[in-house]
Amino acid sequence: MKTILTLAAFALIGAAPVAAADQPATQIDIALSNFKFTPATVTLEHGRAYTLHITDTASGSHDLVAKAFFAGAAIAPADRRQISKGAISFEGGETIDIHLVAPGPGTYEMHCSHFMHSAFGMTGKIVVR
């Protein structure tokens, strides 16, 4: 049922390509911890539907900033409110799901914008093929 609702949301905004409508969204798990993303490289296929299942496994807050990626992706309307200026903010232990269709091919940078987190290695990339 959840997949049907996700695909229906994409259909309403006219963003889901035909290929994405024929298959369920693939879940991608991303963990934010002190001071890394796991996995550090997320690989997606252009035009496919995904659920980014993102969890802050640390006790403190983090964010996932990927401005160019989020700007190019077709994001389900209900999930857009979770993203502000290309970033998703998390409290410790919080999980957020973002339903989207991957944008055009390319390599998109991601990082945590909290003070010194990127300098300590909390960076990564999203590769869309």
Contact map, one row per residue, 1 for C-alpha under 8 A:
111110000000000000000000000000000000000000000000000000000000000000000000000000000000000000000000000000000000000000000000000000000
111111000000000000000000000000000000000000000000000000000000000000000000000000000000000000000000000000000000000000000000000000000
111111100000000000000001100000000000000000000000000000000000000000000000000000000000000000000000000000000000000000000000000000000
111111110000000000000001000000000000000000000000000000000000000000000000000000000000000000000000000000000000000000000000000000000
111111111000000000000000000000000000000000000000000000000000000000000000000000000000000000000000000000000000000000000000000000000
011111111100000000000000100000000000000000000000000000000000000000000000000100000000000000000000001000000000000000000000000000000
001111111110000100001001100000000000000000000000000000000000000000000000000000000000000000000000000000000000000000000000000000000
000111111111000000000000000000000000000000000000000000000000000000000000000000000000000000000000000000000000000000000000000000000
000011111111100000000000000000000000000000000000000000000000000000000000000110000000000000000000000000000000000000000000000000000
000001111111111100000000000000000000000000000000000000000000000000000000011100000000000000000000000100000000000000000000000000000
000000111111111100000000000000000000000000000000000000000000000000000000000000000000000000000000000000000000000000000000000000000
000000011111111000000000000000000000000000000000000000000000000000000000000000000000000000000000000000000000000000000000000000000
000000001111111100000000000000000000000000000000000000000000000000000000000010000000000000000000000000000000000000000000000000000
000000000111111100000000000000000000000000000000000000000000000000000000000000000000000000000000000000000000000000000000000000000
000000000111111110000000000000000000000000000000000000000000000000000000010000000000000000000000000010000000000000000000000000000
000000100110111111111000000000000000000000000010100000000000000000000000010000000000000000000000000010000000000000000000000000000
000000000000001111111000000000000000000000000011000000000000000000000000000000000000000000000000000000000000000000000000000000000
000000000000000111111100000000000000000000000000000000000000000000000000000000000000000000000000000000000000000000000000000000000
000000000000000111111110000000000000000000000011000000000000000000000000000000000000000000000000000000000000000000000000000000000
000000000000000111111111100000000000000000000011100000000000000000000000000000000000000000000000000010000000000000000000000000000
000000100000000111111111000000000000000000000000100000000000000000000000000000000000000000000000000000000000000000000000000000000
000000000000000001111111000000000000000000000000000000000000000000000000000000000000000000000000000000000000000000000000000000000
000000000000000000111111100000000000000000000000100000000000000000000000000000000000000000000000000000000000000000000000000000000
001100100000000000011111110000000000000000000000100000000000000000000000000000000000000000000000000000000000000000000000000000000
001001100000000000010011111000000000000000000001111000000000000000000000000000000000000000000000001000000000000000000000000000000
000000000000000000000001111100000000000000000000111000000000000000000000000000000000000000000000000000000000000000000000000000000
000000000000000000000000111110000000000000000000011110000000000000000000000000000000000000000000000000000000000000000000000000000
000000000000000000000000011111000000000000000000011110000000000000000000000000000000000000000000000000000000000000000000000000000
000000000000000000000000001111100000000000000000000111100000000000000000000000000000000000000000000000000000000000000000000000000
000000000000000000000000000111110000111000000000000111100000000000000000000000000000000000000000000000000000000000000000000000000
000000000000000000000000000011111000111000000000000001111000000000000000000000000000000000000000000000000000000000000000000000000
000000000000000000000000000001111111110000000000000001111100010000000000000000000000000000000000000000000000000000000000000000000
000000000000000000000000000000111111100000000000000000011100000000000000000000000000000000000000000000000000000000000000000000000
000000000000000000000000000000011111000000000000000000000100000000000000000000000000000000000000000000000000000000000000010000000
000000000000000000000000000000011111100000000000000000000000000000000000000000000000000000000000000000000000000000001101110000000
000000000000000000000000000000011111110100000000000000000000000000000000000000000000000000000000000000000000000000000000111000000
000000000000000000000000000001111011111100000000000000000000000000000000000000000000000000000000000000000000000000000000011100000
000000000000000000000000000001110001111110000000000000000000000000000000000000000000000000000000000000000000000000000000000000000
000000000000000000000000000001100000111111000000000000000000000000000000000000000000000000000000000000000000000000000000000000000
000000000000000000000000000000000001111111000000000000000000000000000000000000000000000000000000000000000000000000000000001110000
000000000000000000000000000000000000011111100000000000000000000000000000000000000000000000000000000000000000000000000000000111100
000000000000000000000000000000000000001111110000000000000000000000000000000000000000000000000000000000000000000000000000000011100
000000000000000000000000000000000000000011111000000000000000000000000000000000000000000000000000000000000000000000000000000001111
000000000000000000000000000000000000000001111101000000000000000000000000000000000000000000000000000001000000000000000000000001111
000000000000000000000000000000000000000000111111000000000000000000000000000000000000000000000000000001001000000000000000000000011
000000000000000000000000000000000000000000011111000000000000000000000000000000000000000000000000000011111000000000000000000000011
000000000000000110110000000000000000000000001111100000000000000000000000000000000000000000000000000011110000000000000000000000000
000000000000000010110000100000000000000000011111110000000000000000000000000000000000000000000000000011000000000000000000000000000
000000000000000100011011110000000000000000000011111000000000000000000000000000000000000000000000001111000000000000000000000000000
000000000000000000000000111100000000000000000001111100000000000000000000000000000000000000000000001111000000000000000000000000000
000000000000000000000000111100000000000000000000111110000000000000000000000000000000000000000000111100000000000000000000000000000
000000000000000000000000001111000000000000000000011111000000000000000000000000000000000000000001111100000000000000000000000000000
000000000000000000000000001111000000000000000000001111100000000000000000000000000000000000000011110000000000000000000000000000000
000000000000000000000000000011110000000000000000000111110000000000000000000000000000000000000011100000000000000000000000000000000
000000000000000000000000000011110000000000000000000011111000000000000000000000000000000001001111000000000000000000000000000000000
000000000000000000000000000000111000000000000000000001111110110000000000000000000000000001111110000000000000000000000000000000000
000000000000000000000000000000111000000000000000000000111110000000000000000000000000000000011100000000000000000000000000000000000
000000000000000000000000000000011100000000000000000000011111100000000000000000000000000000011000000000000000000000000000000000000
000000000000000000000000000000000000000000000000000000011111100000000000000000000000000000111000000000000000000000000000000000000
000000000000000000000000000000000000000000000000000000000111110000000000000000000000000000111000000000000000000000000000000000000
000000000000000000000000000000000000000000000000000000010111111000000000000000000000000011110000000000000000000000000000000000000
000000000000000000000000000000010000000000000000000000010001111100000000000000000000000011110000000000000000000111000000000000000
000000000000000000000000000000000000000000000000000000000000111110000000000000000000001111000000000000000000001111000000000000000
000000000000000000000000000000000000000000000000000000000000011111000000000000000000001110000000000000000000011110000000000000000
000000000000000000000000000000000000000000000000000000000000001111100000000000000000011100000000000000000000011110000000000000000
000000000000000000000000000000000000000000000000000000000000000111111100000000000000011000000000000000000001111000000000000000000
000000000000000000000000000000000000000000000000000000000000000011111110000000000000111000000000000000000000010000000000000000000
000000000000000000000000000000000000000000000000000000000000000001111111000000000000010000000000000000000001100000000000000000000
000000000000000000000000000000000000000000000000000000000000000001111111100000000000010000000000000000100001100000000000000001000
000000000000000000000000000000000000000000000000000000000000000001111111111000000000010000000000000000000000000000000000000000000
000000000000000000000000000000000000000000000000000000000000000000111111100000000000010000000000000000000000000000000000000000000
000000000000000000000000000000000000000000000000000000000000000000011111110000000000000000000000000001110000000000000000000000000
000000000000000000000000000000000000000000000000000000000000000000001111111000000000000000000000000111110000000000000000000000000
000000000100001100000000000000000000000000000000000000000000000000000101111100000000000000000000000111100000000000000000000000000
000000000100000000000000000000000000000000000000000000000000000000000100111110110000000000000000011110000000000000000000000000000
000001001100000000000000000000000000000000000000000000000000000000000000011111110000000000000000011100000000000000000000000000000
000000001000100000000000000000000000000000000000000000000000000000000000001111111000000000000000000000000000000000000000000000000
000000000000000000000000000000000000000000000000000000000000000000000000000111111000000000000000000000000000000000000000000000000
000000000000000000000000000000000000000000000000000000000000000000000000001111111110000000000000111000000000000000000000000000000
000000000000000000000000000000000000000000000000000000000000000000000000001111111110000000000000000000000000000000000000000000000
000000000000000000000000000000000000000000000000000000000000000000000000000011111111000000000000000000000000000000000000000000000
000000000000000000000000000000000000000000000000000000000000000000000000000000111111000110000000010000000000000000000000000000000
000000000000000000000000000000000000000000000000000000000000000000000000000000111111111110000000000000000000000000000000000000000
000000000000000000000000000000000000000000000000000000000000000000000000000000001111111100000000000000000000000000000000000000000
000000000000000000000000000000000000000000000000000000000000000000100000000000000011111000000000000000000000000000000000000000000
000000000000000000000000000000000000000000000000000000000000000011111110000000000011111100000000000000000000000000000000000000000
000000000000000000000000000000000000000000000000000000000000001111100000000000000011111110000000000000000000000000000000000000000
000000000000000000000000000000000000000000000000000000000000001110000000000000000111011111000000000000000000000000000000000000000
000000000000000000000000000000000000000000000000000000000000111100000000000000000110001111100000000000000000000000000000000000000
000000000000000000000000000000000000000000000000000000110000111000000000000000000000000111111110000000000000000000000000000000000
000000000000000000000000000000000000000000000000000000010011110000000000000000000000000011111100000000000000000000000000000000000
000000000000000000000000000000000000000000000000000000011111110000000000000000000000000001111100000000000000000000000000000000000
000000000000000000000000000000000000000000000000000000111111000000000000000000000000000001111110000000000000000000000000000000000
000000000000000000000000000000000000000000000000000000111000000000000000000000000000000001111111000000000000000000000000000000000
000000000000000000000000000000000000000000000000000011110000000000000000000000000000000001001111100000000000000000000000000000000
000000000000000000000000000000000000000000000000000111100000000000000000000000000000000000000111110000000000000000000000000000000
000000000000000000000000000000000000000000000000001111000000000000000000000000100000000000000011111000000000000000000000000000000
000000000000000000000000000000000000000000000000001110000000000000000000001100100100000000000001111100000000000000000000000000000
000001000000000000000000100000000000000000000000111100000000000000000000001100100000000000000000111110000000000000000000000000000
000000000100000000000000000000000000000000000000111100000000000000000000111100000000000000000000011111000000000000000000000000000
000000000000001100010000000000000000000000000111110000000000000000000000111000000000000000000000001111100000000000000000000000000
000000000000000000000000000000000000000000011111110000000000000000000001110000000000000000000000000111110000000000000000000000010
000000000000000000000000000000000000000000000110000000000000000000001001110000000000000000000000000011111000000000000000000000010
000000000000000000000000000000000000000000000110000000000000000000000001100000000000000000000000000001111100000000000000000000011
000000000000000000000000000000000000000000001100000000000000000000000000000000000000000000000000000000111110000000000000000000111
000000000000000000000000000000000000000000000000000000000000000000000000000000000000000000000000000000011111000000000000000000111
000000000000000000000000000000000000000000000000000000000000000000000000000000000000000000000000000000001111100000000000000011110
000000000000000000000000000000000000000000000000000000000000000001011000000000000000000000000000000000000111110000000000000011110
000000000000000000000000000000000000000000000000000000000000000001011000000000000000000000000000000000000011111000000000001111000
000000000000000000000000000000000000000000000000000000000000000111100000000000000000000000000000000000000001111100000000001111000
000000000000000000000000000000000000000000000000000000000000001111000000000000000000000000000000000000000000111110000100011100000
000000000000000000000000000000000000000000000000000000000000011110000000000000000000000000000000000000000000011111001100011000000
000000000000000000000000000000000000000000000000000000000000011110000000000000000000000000000000000000000000001111111100000000000
000000000000000000000000000000000000000000000000000000000000011000000000000000000000000000000000000000000000000111111100000000000
000000000000000000000000000000000000000000000000000000000000000000000000000000000000000000000000000000000000000011111100000000000
000000000000000000000000000000000000000000000000000000000000000000000000000000000000000000000000000000000000000011111111000000000
000000000000000000000000000000000010000000000000000000000000000000000000000000000000000000000000000000000000000111111111110000000
000000000000000000000000000000000010000000000000000000000000000000000000000000000000000000000000000000000000001111111111111000000
000000000000000000000000000000000000000000000000000000000000000000000000000000000000000000000000000000000000000000011111110000000
000000000000000000000000000000000010000000000000000000000000000000000000000000000000000000000000000000000000000000011111110000000
000000000000000000000000000000000011000000000000000000000000000000000000000000000000000000000000000000000000000000001111111000000
000000000000000000000000000000000111100000000000000000000000000000000000000000000000000000000000000000000000001100001111111100000
000000000000000000000000000000000001100100000000000000000000000000000000000000000000000000000000000000000000111100000100111110000
000000000000000000000000000000000000100110000000000000000000000000000000000000000000000000000000000000000000111000000000011111000
000000000000000000000000000000000000000111000000000000000000000000000000000000000000000000000000000000000011110000000000001111100
000000000000000000000000000000000000000011110000000000000000000000001000000000000000000000000000000000000011110000000000000111110
000000000000000000000000000000000000000011110000000000000000000000000000000000000000000000000000000000001111000000000000000011111
000000000000000000000000000000000000000000111100000000000000000000000000000000000000000000000000000001111111000000000000000001111
000000000000000000000000000000000000000000111100000000000000000000000000000000000000000000000000000000011100000000000000000000111
